[in-house]
Amino acid sequence: MKRKVVNILLCIAALAPVLLSGCRSAKLSDADEQYARGEYHAAMLTYKKIYNKLTRREERQQRGLVAFRLGECYRHLNMAANASGAYRNALRYNYPDSMALLYLAQSQHMEGKYKEAIKSYEQFLEKAPKNVLARDGLRGSQNAARIKANPTRYKVAAAKLFNSRRADFCPMFFDAAHDVLYLTSSTEKSKGTAKSEVTGTKNSDIYFSKKNEKGVWQRPEAVDGELNTDFDEGITSFSPDGTTMYLAKARREENASTSVEIFTSQRSEAKWSAPVKLEITADTLSAYGDPAVSPDGNWLYFSSDMPGGQGGKDLWRINLKERVGSLENLGDVINTPGDERFPYVRSDSVLYFSSNGHAGMGGLDIYRATLTPSGGWNVENMGWPMNSSYDDFGITFGDGESGFFSSNRNDARGYDHIYSFVKPELKITISGYVLDRDEEPVPNAVIRIVGDDGSNQKAIGKTDGTFQFNLQRGVKYVMMAGAKGYMNGKQEFVSDMAEEDAEYAVDFILAAMTKPQVIENIFYDFDKATLRPESKTALDSMVMILKDNPQIVIEMASHTDRWGNDNYNLKLSDRRAQSVVDYLIAAGIDPSRLRPKGYGETRPKTVTKRIARLYPQFKEGDVLNEEYIEKLEKPDQDAADQINRRTEFQVISLQQ
């Protein structure tokens, strides 16, 4: 069953007698009747024959009218390039209805010829500036290039196993196991021998595919039972318990308009019963299709052109438990003067559907509608590559952000095919090293990371000090690293909201409890114990270390260089150590945990691996005493004196 079939009549009845006077023929009347019944393929063939016979100069007006009608057939058959050519011919022959210009713009839009579509939309809007479809079409054409240039993370591929040489569309998972997939197809294997006057292919049947024991999809097979007939069946949805199928079925009667209705079928012993019409309203003139059952089984969502909507086909829903009085239109945020079709209810608050009325990339685009706390809808285009300039519709989700949908992209005949999609999980990681203050790895450190999303992870660092965690977007994290014989270290950060892979890096520098630890960037006024303002950052980091390790008691030691007499240096270093302790106490550290001590020049620094890296003129293990320094060149003496002038802390005990 060719979807997207709409039963609208051309508003040209009054114009036809004038334009076709002297040209009316049985074949033309046949074509008009075929079109009126929705037999677009049959009407297209007839109109083409008539068009090709209108070759005389005085038949230009008639040629324009037939070209327009031919364009309408192509439009309903989703043959955008053919439709564009036919509408251009209609305008070339001065066809007077400005709708030809709108339909030309929409066809160019669907071809992805956005610059041409913009020009045609603008020309039409000069004639009908308030037309909503044209305004949204113009906006969609203007935005399409930007949307395509900024693709989403979805990966899309043709699901070749499910596709035939005809139309294959509207995949639907049978249940939450996601190992049985139903689909609709007009493959040559479908029942019957006749070709549809609507589509030119065989009428559609319902097929299904299963995964085998290895989890591999098998080729589709026609469903068993009385479901499929010589007529059109397709577009399925299932009750949560899997016993009832809701399906669309074409109503075909000789010399009557083609329409669509919703039926139900019951499953028994893996077979489906003959469909029974579902009575939605007493209105027999409107079309009802694209059924979709809500996950709780209470609501049936569907599309219809019944009165009371926004125009074209709208999305509606009805309560399956209490049908009388429960029918409701989904409103003008979702519905437009165009067509809204193929609903898919993923949860109580998330609805997917397709529309050619919203400002999209062309044809039908897939949209995600999310229910807001206030009860309204937030509608979002799924973007490229889920959407294209052609028709994209009939989505179904499997595990996570994966599943199938249908599209007629890449098929000049307008046939639909099934595509798979998957949105790979974001790879957001944080990694780094746990090192001591001499830049040596701290093996087997314990690293914990807690997020404000409730996550709580723990890892053991490797022997080389490395670690790694997987993260989520937009989460505030607190990390703590610790190891036996070392004080804990803490880091905080927030992962950003960007929809892209990210790798964060952070290193922990842990202070050993068994040896003195230098506090870098502590500065005093010359020959004084007064702390300079630029020392604040280093002192505040010391405050954090003490708060993160509340059990430790430390000695805060100050050291001077070799200049000055020993007694003076001891007193100066005492005062400087006390200045640091006073700062820490003012910052909230318990005085009982702090022991100030000045050592003057009595404890010259031994060169560590880190010092040797920063000052390559010194070797690891060298002791920077006065005898050693006096043998150095003057610049190196200054460097050694600077290293000896330091403030250190060391753990001397642990509080209970």
Buried (B, 14 or more C-beta within 10 A) or exposed (E): BBBBBBBEEBEBEEBBEEBBEEBEEEEBEBBBBBBBBBBBBBBBBBBBEBBEBBEEEEBEBBBBBBBBBBBBBBBBBBBBBBBBBBBBBBBEBEBBBBBBBBBBBBBBBBBBBBEBBBBBBBBBBEEBEEBBBBBBBBBBBBBBEEBBEEEBBBBBEBBEEBBBEBBBBBBBBBEEEBBBBBBBBBBEBBBEEEBBBBBBBBBBBBBBBBBEEEEEBEEBEBBEBEBBBBBBBBBBBBBBEEEBBBBBBBBBEEEEBBBBBBBBBBBEEEEBBEBEEBEBBEEEEBBBBBBBBBEEBBBBBBBBBBEEBBBBBBBBBBBBEEBEEBBEBBEEBBBBBBBBBBBBBBEEEEBBBBBBBBBBBBBBBBBBBBBEEEEEBEBEBBBBBBBBBBBBBBBBBBEEEBBBBBBBBEBEBBBBBBBBBBBEEBEBBBEBBBBBBBBEBBEEBBBBBBBEEEBEBEBEBBEEBBBEBEBEBBBEBEBBBBBEEBBBBBBEBEBEEEEEEBEBEBBBBBBBBEBBBBBEBBEBEEEEBEBEEEBEEBBEEBBEBBEBBEEBBBBBBBBBBBEBEEEEBBEBBBBBBBBBBBBBEEBEBEEEBBBBBBBBBEBBBEBBEBBBEEBEEBEEEBEBBBEBBEEBEEEBBEBBBEBBBBBBBBBEEEEE
